[in-house]
Structures are given as structure tokens and as C-alpha cells.
Amino acid sequence: MLGLGDIVIPGIFVALMLRFDTHLQEKLKRRTNWYFNATFLAYFLGLVATIVVMHVFKHAQPALLYLVPACLGIPLLLALVKGDLREMFAYEDHPVDPAEIAAAKQSKKTE
């Protein structure tokens, strides 16, 4: 049986890979969603592996045991092959603008 965390946590990571693909499309003018598609497929295959092992051994298995290596390994391997590994590790979903930090500090001083 799958728990909510087996769906939500990897789902957040799959969504993050879609945002990373969008970032690459804006920055490098790519037209495909390689990382999203690969991570989605890896998530699906991790779920299939979990269910197959549960039925073969007739014992419950922690789904994250199969989902985490699949969902992390495939995008990392793909980034290594495509040469985007440095870009992937430097990616920030919502980067902070230094001007916003300075404005926030200034407003705290005036209060």
C-alpha cells in the first residue's frame, strides 16, 4: 500500500524538474522537457518496481526505497550526459534579488 508521502514528495520533485526545464528553455532556448519527462518516467518505473517486489515477495516494501534512487538518479545521470550538472546544482527556484534584501534591511532600520 502506498502512503501519501510516496506520492506527494516525489511529485514535488517531478514538478521541480518541470520548472528546471522551463528555466533551461528561457536561458538556453531549449524546446523540450527532458528532465521532467525522464523524472516522470523514473517515478512511474519506481512505482512499478515497488508493486512488483511487493507481489513477488508477498511483503510490504517501503516505496521510497525504489522511488528515491529512480527519481534522483535518472535526472542526475541525464544532467551528467547532457552537461547540465553544474546548472542543475546552481538552479534556484526563486532566486533572491540583492536589491530586495537591501530594501528589506532599509525598511527594518526605519522602523
CNS distance restraints for C-alpha pairs under 8 A (distance, minus, plus):
assign (resid   1 and name CA) (resid  60 and name CA) 7.28 0.50 0.50
assign (resid   2 and name CA) (resid   6 and name CA) 6.13 0.50 0.50
assign (resid   2 and name CA) (resid   7 and name CA) 7.74 0.50 0.50
assign (resid   2 and name CA) (resid  63 and name CA) 6.91 0.50 0.50
assign (resid   3 and name CA) (resid   7 and name CA) 7.07 0.50 0.50
assign (resid   4 and name CA) (resid   8 and name CA) 6.04 0.50 0.50
assign (resid   5 and name CA) (resid   9 and name CA) 5.53 0.50 0.50
assign (resid   5 and name CA) (resid  10 and name CA) 7.93 0.50 0.50
assign (resid   6 and name CA) (resid  10 and name CA) 6.68 0.50 0.50
assign (resid   6 and name CA) (resid  63 and name CA) 6.32 0.50 0.50
assign (resid   6 and name CA) (resid  64 and name CA) 6.25 0.50 0.50
assign (resid   6 and name CA) (resid  67 and name CA) 7.97 0.50 0.50
assign (resid   7 and name CA) (resid  11 and name CA) 5.87 0.50 0.50
assign (resid   8 and name CA) (resid  12 and name CA) 6.17 0.50 0.50
assign (resid   9 and name CA) (resid  13 and name CA) 6.62 0.50 0.50
assign (resid  10 and name CA) (resid  14 and name CA) 6.18 0.50 0.50
assign (resid  10 and name CA) (resid  43 and name CA) 7.36 0.50 0.50
assign (resid  10 and name CA) (resid  67 and name CA) 7.46 0.50 0.50
assign (resid  10 and name CA) (resid  68 and name CA) 7.67 0.50 0.50
assign (resid  10 and name CA) (resid  71 and name CA) 7.20 0.50 0.50
assign (resid  11 and name CA) (resid  15 and name CA) 6.17 0.50 0.50
assign (resid  12 and name CA) (resid  16 and name CA) 6.17 0.50 0.50
assign (resid  13 and name CA) (resid  17 and name CA) 6.32 0.50 0.50
assign (resid  13 and name CA) (resid  71 and name CA) 7.90 0.50 0.50
assign (resid  14 and name CA) (resid  18 and name CA) 6.52 0.50 0.50
assign (resid  14 and name CA) (resid  36 and name CA) 6.19 0.50 0.50
assign (resid  14 and name CA) (resid  39 and name CA) 5.98 0.50 0.50
assign (resid  14 and name CA) (resid  40 and name CA) 6.21 0.50 0.50
assign (resid  14 and name CA) (resid  71 and name CA) 7.90 0.50 0.50
assign (resid  15 and name CA) (resid  19 and name CA) 6.43 0.50 0.50
assign (resid  15 and name CA) (resid  36 and name CA) 7.42 0.50 0.50
assign (resid  16 and name CA) (resid  20 and name CA) 6.15 0.50 0.50
assign (resid  16 and name CA) (resid  93 and name CA) 7.89 0.50 0.50
assign (resid  17 and name CA) (resid  21 and name CA) 6.13 0.50 0.50
assign (resid  17 and name CA) (resid  35 and name CA) 5.71 0.50 0.50
assign (resid  17 and name CA) (resid  36 and name CA) 5.02 0.50 0.50
assign (resid  17 and name CA) (resid  39 and name CA) 7.29 0.50 0.50
assign (resid  18 and name CA) (resid  22 and name CA) 6.28 0.50 0.50
assign (resid  18 and name CA) (resid  33 and name CA) 6.90 0.50 0.50
assign (resid  18 and name CA) (resid  35 and name CA) 6.90 0.50 0.50
assign (resid  18 and name CA) (resid  36 and name CA) 4.80 0.50 0.50
assign (resid  19 and name CA) (resid  23 and name CA) 6.16 0.50 0.50
assign (resid  19 and name CA) (resid  93 and name CA) 7.48 0.50 0.50
assign (resid  20 and name CA) (resid  24 and name CA) 6.24 0.50 0.50
assign (resid  20 and name CA) (resid  35 and name CA) 7.67 0.50 0.50
assign (resid  20 and name CA) (resid  88 and name CA) 7.63 0.50 0.50
assign (resid  20 and name CA) (resid  91 and name CA) 7.38 0.50 0.50
assign (resid  20 and name CA) (resid  93 and name CA) 7.79 0.50 0.50
assign (resid  21 and name CA) (resid  25 and name CA) 6.13 0.50 0.50
assign (resid  21 and name CA) (resid  32 and name CA) 7.59 0.50 0.50
assign (resid  21 and name CA) (resid  33 and name CA) 5.42 0.50 0.50
assign (resid  21 and name CA) (resid  34 and name CA) 7.09 0.50 0.50
assign (resid  21 and name CA) (resid  35 and name CA) 6.28 0.50 0.50
assign (resid  21 and name CA) (resid  36 and name CA) 6.83 0.50 0.50
assign (resid  22 and name CA) (resid  26 and name CA) 6.29 0.50 0.50
assign (resid  22 and name CA) (resid  33 and name CA) 7.65 0.50 0.50
assign (resid  23 and name CA) (resid  27 and name CA) 6.07 0.50 0.50
assign (resid  24 and name CA) (resid  28 and name CA) 5.30 0.50 0.50
assign (resid  24 and name CA) (resid  29 and name CA) 6.78 0.50 0.50
assign (resid  24 and name CA) (resid  30 and name CA) 6.36 0.50 0.50
assign (resid  25 and name CA) (resid  29 and name CA) 4.53 0.50 0.50
assign (resid  25 and name CA) (resid  30 and name CA) 4.39 0.50 0.50
assign (resid  25 and name CA) (resid  31 and name CA) 6.03 0.50 0.50
assign (resid  25 and name CA) (resid  32 and name CA) 7.66 0.50 0.50
assign (resid  26 and name CA) (resid  30 and name CA) 7.50 0.50 0.50
assign (resid  33 and name CA) (resid  37 and name CA) 6.07 0.50 0.50
assign (resid  34 and name CA) (resid  38 and name CA) 5.99 0.50 0.50
assign (resid  35 and name CA) (resid  39 and name CA) 5.93 0.50 0.50
assign (resid  35 and name CA) (resid  75 and name CA) 5.94 0.50 0.50
assign (resid  35 and name CA) (resid  78 and name CA) 7.51 0.50 0.50
assign (resid  36 and name CA) (resid  40 and name CA) 5.94 0.50 0.50
assign (resid  37 and name CA) (resid  41 and name CA) 6.10 0.50 0.50
assign (resid  38 and name CA) (resid  42 and name CA) 6.06 0.50 0.50
assign (resid  38 and name CA) (resid  74 and name CA) 6.78 0.50 0.50
assign (resid  38 and name CA) (resid  75 and name CA) 6.65 0.50 0.50
assign (resid  39 and name CA) (resid  43 and name CA) 6.04 0.50 0.50
assign (resid  39 and name CA) (resid  70 and name CA) 7.89 0.50 0.50
assign (resid  39 and name CA) (resid  71 and name CA) 5.57 0.50 0.50
assign (resid  39 and name CA) (resid  72 and name CA) 7.90 0.50 0.50
assign (resid  39 and name CA) (resid  74 and name CA) 6.57 0.50 0.50
assign (resid  39 and name CA) (resid  75 and name CA) 6.12 0.50 0.50
assign (resid  40 and name CA) (resid  44 and name CA) 6.27 0.50 0.50
assign (resid  40 and name CA) (resid  71 and name CA) 7.89 0.50 0.50
assign (resid  41 and name CA) (resid  45 and name CA) 6.14 0.50 0.50
assign (resid  42 and name CA) (resid  46 and name CA) 5.98 0.50 0.50
assign (resid  42 and name CA) (resid  67 and name CA) 7.79 0.50 0.50
assign (resid  42 and name CA) (resid  70 and name CA) 5.27 0.50 0.50
assign (resid  42 and name CA) (resid  71 and name CA) 5.53 0.50 0.50
assign (resid  42 and name CA) (resid  74 and name CA) 6.65 0.50 0.50
assign (resid  43 and name CA) (resid  47 and name CA) 6.26 0.50 0.50
assign (resid  43 and name CA) (resid  67 and name CA) 6.05 0.50 0.50
assign (resid  43 and name CA) (resid  70 and name CA) 6.48 0.50 0.50
assign (resid  43 and name CA) (resid  71 and name CA) 5.66 0.50 0.50
assign (resid  44 and name CA) (resid  48 and name CA) 6.25 0.50 0.50
assign (resid  45 and name CA) (resid  49 and name CA) 6.05 0.50 0.50
assign (resid  45 and name CA) (resid  70 and name CA) 7.72 0.50 0.50
assign (resid  46 and name CA) (resid  50 and name CA) 6.18 0.50 0.50
assign (resid  46 and name CA) (resid  63 and name CA) 7.83 0.50 0.50
assign (resid  46 and name CA) (resid  66 and name CA) 5.25 0.50 0.50
assign (resid  46 and name CA) (resid  67 and name CA) 4.75 0.50 0.50
assign (resid  46 and name CA) (resid  70 and name CA) 5.96 0.50 0.50
assign (resid  46 and name CA) (resid  71 and name CA) 7.79 0.50 0.50
assign (resid  47 and name CA) (resid  51 and name CA) 6.25 0.50 0.50
assign (resid  47 and name CA) (resid  63 and name CA) 6.99 0.50 0.50
assign (resid  47 and name CA) (resid  66 and name CA) 7.36 0.50 0.50
assign (resid  47 and name CA) (resid  67 and name CA) 6.68 0.50 0.50
assign (resid  48 and name CA) (resid  52 and name CA) 6.05 0.50 0.50
assign (resid  49 and name CA) (resid  53 and name CA) 6.08 0.50 0.50
assign (resid  49 and name CA) (resid  66 and name CA) 6.90 0.50 0.50
assign (resid  50 and name CA) (resid  54 and name CA) 6.14 0.50 0.50
assign (resid  50 and name CA) (resid  61 and name CA) 6.76 0.50 0.50
assign (resid  50 and name CA) (resid  62 and name CA) 7.74 0.50 0.50
assign (resid  50 and name CA) (resid  63 and name CA) 5.63 0.50 0.50
assign (resid  50 and name CA) (resid  66 and name CA) 6.28 0.50 0.50
assign (resid  51 and name CA) (resid  55 and name CA) 6.23 0.50 0.50
assign (resid  52 and name CA) (resid  56 and name CA) 6.04 0.50 0.50
assign (resid  53 and name CA) (resid  57 and name CA) 5.94 0.50 0.50
assign (resid  53 and name CA) (resid  58 and name CA) 7.81 0.50 0.50
assign (resid  53 and name CA) (resid  61 and name CA) 7.45 0.50 0.50
assign (resid  54 and name CA) (resid  58 and name CA) 5.35 0.50 0.50
assign (resid  54 and name CA) (resid  59 and name CA) 5.39 0.50 0.50
assign (resid  54 and name CA) (resid  60 and name CA) 5.52 0.50 0.50
assign (resid  54 and name CA) (resid  61 and name CA) 5.98 0.50 0.50
assign (resid  55 and name CA) (resid  59 and name CA) 7.32 0.50 0.50
assign (resid  61 and name CA) (resid  65 and name CA) 7.80 0.50 0.50
assign (resid  62 and name CA) (resid  66 and name CA) 7.73 0.50 0.50
assign (resid  63 and name CA) (resid  67 and name CA) 6.11 0.50 0.50
assign (resid  64 and name CA) (resid  68 and name CA) 5.41 0.50 0.50
assign (resid  65 and name CA) (resid  69 and name CA) 7.30 0.50 0.50
assign (resid  66 and name CA) (resid  70 and name CA) 6.40 0.50 0.50
assign (resid  67 and name CA) (resid  71 and name CA) 5.80 0.50 0.50
assign (resid  68 and name CA) (resid  72 and name CA) 5.85 0.50 0.50
assign (resid  68 and name CA) (resid  73 and name CA) 7.87 0.50 0.50
assign (resid  69 and name CA) (resid  73 and name CA) 5.27 0.50 0.50
assign (resid  69 and name CA) (resid  74 and name CA) 7.95 0.50 0.50
assign (resid  70 and name CA) (resid  74 and name CA) 5.90 0.50 0.50
assign (resid  71 and name CA) (resid  75 and name CA) 6.95 0.50 0.50
assign (resid  72 and name CA) (resid  76 and name CA) 6.25 0.50 0.50
assign (resid  73 and name CA) (resid  77 and name CA) 5.96 0.50 0.50
assign (resid  74 and name CA) (resid  78 and name CA) 6.03 0.50 0.50
assign (resid  75 and name CA) (resid  79 and name CA) 5.99 0.50 0.50
assign (resid  76 and name CA) (resid  80 and name CA) 6.12 0.50 0.50
assign (resid  76 and name CA) (resid  85 and name CA) 6.99 0.50 0.50
assign (resid  77 and name CA) (resid  81 and name CA) 6.23 0.50 0.50
assign (resid  78 and name CA) (resid  82 and name CA) 6.03 0.50 0.50
assign (resid  79 and name CA) (resid  83 and name CA) 5.68 0.50 0.50
assign (resid  79 and name CA) (resid  84 and name CA) 4.65 0.50 0.50
assign (resid  79 and name CA) (resid  85 and name CA) 4.77 0.50 0.50
assign (resid  79 and name CA) (resid  88 and name CA) 7.29 0.50 0.50
assign (resid  80 and name CA) (resid  84 and name CA) 6.30 0.50 0.50
assign (resid  80 and name CA) (resid  85 and name CA) 5.32 0.50 0.50
assign (resid  84 and name CA) (resid  88 and name CA) 5.98 0.50 0.50
assign (resid  85 and name CA) (resid  89 and name CA) 6.32 0.50 0.50
assign (resid  86 and name CA) (resid  90 and name CA) 6.13 0.50 0.50
assign (resid  87 and name CA) (resid  91 and name CA) 5.95 0.50 0.50
assign (resid  96 and name CA) (resid 100 and name CA) 7.29 0.50 0.50
assign (resid  96 and name CA) (resid 101 and name CA) 7.63 0.50 0.50
assign (resid  97 and name CA) (resid 101 and name CA) 6.74 0.50 0.50
assign (resid  98 and name CA) (resid 102 and name CA) 6.32 0.50 0.50
assign (resid  99 and name CA) (resid 103 and name CA) 6.13 0.50 0.50
assign (resid 100 and name CA) (resid 104 and name CA) 6.10 0.50 0.50
assign (resid 101 and name CA) (resid 105 and name CA) 6.24 0.50 0.50
assign (resid 102 and name CA) (resid 106 and name CA) 6.15 0.50 0.50
assign (resid 103 and name CA) (resid 107 and name CA) 6.17 0.50 0.50
assign (resid 104 and name CA) (resid 108 and name CA) 6.32 0.50 0.50
assign (resid 105 and name CA) (resid 109 and name CA) 6.37 0.50 0.50
assign (resid 106 and name CA) (resid 110 and name CA) 6.50 0.50 0.50
assign (resid 107 and name CA) (resid 111 and name CA) 6.48 0.50 0.50
